[in-house]
Amino acid sequence: MKLTLQEVSIVHSARKLLDNVELSLETGQLLALVGPNGAGKTTLLRAALGLLTPTSGQVRLGDAVVAGLGPRERAARVAWLPQHTSGGEDLSALEVVAAARFRFDEPFGVSAREARTALARVGVAEVAERALSTLSGGERQRVALAGLLAQAAPVLLVDEPANHLDPAQQIEVYRLLGELWRAGKSLILVTHDINLLRHLGDAEQVRVAGMARGKLAFESSLTAPDLPEQLGQLFGVHMRALPLDGQRVLMPERPA
C-alpha cells in the first residue's frame, strides 16, 4: 500500500513542526528517516498515522485520505511502534499484543493465538502471562514489536525500534524488520544509528532521508557514495566510511 504526504505542514504554538513535506513510500519500499533531535521525524510519523492533523496538505494511504479513516480502517492499513510505550501496566503481555488485533472481528481465542505467535517471533514467548509492569525495558520493547506484527497492517511505521535493547537484540530486531520488508511490507523507520540499517539486508534498496527543522534535507540510498557527506552536513560532524565485511560503517568525528 502506498503512503503519500502531499505538501504537509503542521504548525503548533506558532512553531512549524513540519514544513511543506513531500514524501512518497511505494508498496514494499523501506525508508530510513534520520536527523537531529527535534527535526520532525516523530511528528512526520504521527501525521502519517492520522494522530496529528496537518495545518495544510494531506496524507494518503492507498486511495484514502488518512484524516477520513475511522480507527479500525486506519489500523487495517498502518501500524506503528512508538519510541516510548505507556499504559496497560496491569495487563499481561499476551493481552497487550492481542489488543493490537482490535481491527479484526474475531474471538479472543484467535487473537490470543496470533499474539502468542508474534511474541514467539520476537523472542519473548516466555513473558506472555506476565504483567507489563514486571517486564524490563527491553522486554517491553519486544512486546510492543510483537503488537506491531500481530496487527498485520501492510504499512509499518517504527520509531527507534532498538530502544532499550542490548546490541545482540538490536541486530535481531533489524533483521526481523528486514524480513518483514522483503515479505512485502512498506516501512518508514526512524533511527539515530545509521549502521544498524545494514542488518536489514539488500542495502542498495534502503532509502535514507534526512530531516532538519521540519523539512526533508536530502534523500539518498544506504550505499550511495555521497551519503557520508550528506549525513555530516545534517549533523554537523565529519563522517568517515570504513569497510567491514564487504559493507561500510559510518563513524562520526567532530571537526577540529
JOMO-V453390 format. One line per field, one symbol per residue. ss: DSSP state (H for helix, E for strand, L for the rest). phi: phi as a letter, one per 20 degrees, with the letter a starting at -180 (. if undefined). psi: psi as a letter, one per 20 degrees, with the letter a starting at -180 (. if undefined). A space follows every 10 residues. Layout:
ss = ???
phi = ???
psi = ???
This chain:
ss = LLEEEEEEEE EELLEEEEEE EEEEELLLLE EEEEELLLLL HHHHHHHHHL LLLLLEEEEE ELLEEHHHLL HHHHHLLEEE ELLLLLLLLL LEHHHHHHHL LLLLLLLHHH HHHHHHHHHH HLLLHHHLLL EHHHLLHHHH HHHHHHHHHH HLLLEEEEEL LLLLLLHHHH HHHHHHHHHH HHLLLEEEEE LLLHHHHHHH LLHHHEEEEE EELLEEEEEE ELLLLLHHHH HHHHHLLEEE EEEELLEEEE EEELLL
phi = .edcddlecc dclmdeeccl edbccfgnec cedcqfgnfo ffgfffffen ecegfbnbdc dmedfgfeef gfffffdbcb dffcdbnmge efgfffffff effeebffgf gfffffffff fencgfegee fgfeefgfff fffffffgff flefdddcdl fegmdfgffg ffffffffff ffeofdcdce bddfffffef nlgfeefccd cblmdeeacb cfdfgefgff fgffdmcede dcfblmdcdd decfgf
psi = pppppolpqp ppljpohpnl pppporpjqp pppqrrpjhj ghggghghij ippqhqaqpp ocjqphhjqr ghgghihpqq orhpqrrkhi qrhghghhhi khiqnqqhhg ghghghgghh hjkkhijgiq qhiiqrgggh hhghhhhggh hlqhppopom ijpjqrgghg ggghhghhgg giiiqpppop qinhhhhiih rlhhioqppq qpljqohrpa rhjphjgggg gghgikrppp ppqoliaqqp pqpqq.
